[in-house]
Amino acid sequence: MRTLGVTTNLHVDDIAAAEGFWAGFLGLRQQEFSLGWVARYTDPDTGAHVQLVTGDATAPEDSAVTVRTDDVDAAYAEARAAGYEIVHPLTTESWGVRRFFVRAPGGTVVNVAQHRD
């Protein structure tokens, strides 16, 4: 699998309430997107970013990290062939991301995603 980027997914109870800390204090002031249950905040100068998640909209559990790839179908086949636990099956989500969740050794849930161009 080719990794194009990695984003930390942090659980928060309320994205709006957390925004002051992440966007204000830490300077991740650009909200790249918000779906209500997930939002990404970025420093427009450095590209440093974090995703805040209140609870995944379609997966049975939240992921700790999102790994962006250019071929999610191949990554899914590779994860299955390796015998890793698939937590959320390969799905094209209504917001346009094609993704699956896999459990890494040690228990961390990883969202492997391919964004549409």
C-alpha positions in Angstrom: 0.0 0.0 0.0 1.2 3.5 -0.8 0.5 6.0 2.0 -0.2 9.6 0.8 -0.9 11.1 4.2 -1.8 10.3 7.8 -4.3 12.3 10.0 -4.9 11.8 13.7 -8.6 11.4 14.6 -9.4 12.7 18.1 -12.6 11.9 19.9 -14.4 15.0 21.3 -17.9 15.2 22.8 -18.6 18.5 21.0 -16.7 19.8 18.0 -17.8 23.4 18.4 -16.8 23.4 22.1 -13.4 22.0 21.1 -12.8 24.5 18.3 -11.5 27.2 20.6 -8.6 25.0 21.8 -7.6 23.5 18.4 -8.3 26.5 16.1 -7.6 29.3 18.6 -4.9 28.2 21.0 -3.0 25.7 18.7 -3.6 27.8 15.6 -5.2 25.2 13.4 -7.6 27.9 12.3 -8.7 26.7 8.9 -11.7 24.4 9.0 -11.2 22.3 5.9 -14.5 20.6 6.2 -17.2 19.6 8.7 -19.8 16.9 8.4 -21.2 17.6 11.8 -19.7 14.5 13.4 -16.2 15.1 12.0 -14.2 18.2 11.2 -10.6 18.8 10.1 -8.7 21.9 11.3 -5.5 22.9 9.6 -2.7 25.5 10.0 -2.9 27.1 6.5 0.9 28.0 6.7 2.3 24.6 7.7 -0.4 22.1 6.8 -0.4 20.6 10.3 -3.8 19.3 11.0 -6.1 17.2 13.1 -9.6 15.7 12.7 -12.1 15.9 15.6 -14.7 13.2 15.7 -17.8 12.9 17.9 -18.7 9.4 16.6 -18.3 7.9 13.1 -21.5 8.2 11.1 -21.4 4.8 9.4 -18.7 2.6 11.1 -19.3 0.5 14.2 -16.5 2.2 16.1 -14.3 5.2 15.7 -10.8 5.1 14.1 -7.7 6.6 15.8 -6.0 7.5 12.6 -6.9 8.0 8.9 -4.3 6.8 6.3 -4.9 8.2 2.9 -3.9 6.0 -0.1 -4.2 6.2 -3.9 -5.6 2.6 -4.2 -7.9 1.7 -1.4 -9.2 -1.4 -3.3 -5.7 -2.9 -3.4 -5.1 -1.9 0.2 -8.3 -3.7 1.2 -7.3 -6.9 -0.7 -3.9 -6.7 1.0 -5.4 -6.4 4.5 -7.8 -9.3 3.9 -5.0 -11.5 2.5 -2.9 -10.7 5.6 -5.7 -11.8 7.8 -6.2 -8.5 9.5 -9.6 -7.8 11.2 -11.8 -5.7 9.0 -13.8 -3.4 11.3 -15.8 -1.6 8.6 -16.0 -3.1 5.1 -14.8 -1.3 1.9 -17.5 1.3 1.3 -18.0 4.3 -0.9 -19.5 6.8 1.6 -22.2 9.3 0.7 -19.7 12.1 1.2 -17.5 10.7 -1.5 -14.7 8.9 0.4 -14.0 5.2 -0.4 -12.7 3.6 2.8 -12.5 0.7 5.2 -11.4 0.2 8.8 -8.8 -2.3 9.8 -7.6 -3.2 13.3 -3.8 -3.0 13.7 -1.9 -5.3 16.0 -2.3 -3.8 19.4 -5.9 -2.9 18.7 -5.7 0.5 17.0 -8.5 1.0 14.5 -7.2 2.5 11.2 -9.4 4.2 8.6 -7.8 3.5 5.2 -9.3 6.0 2.7 -9.1 7.2 -0.8 -10.5 10.6 -1.6 -12.2 11.3 -4.9 -10.2 13.6 -7.1 
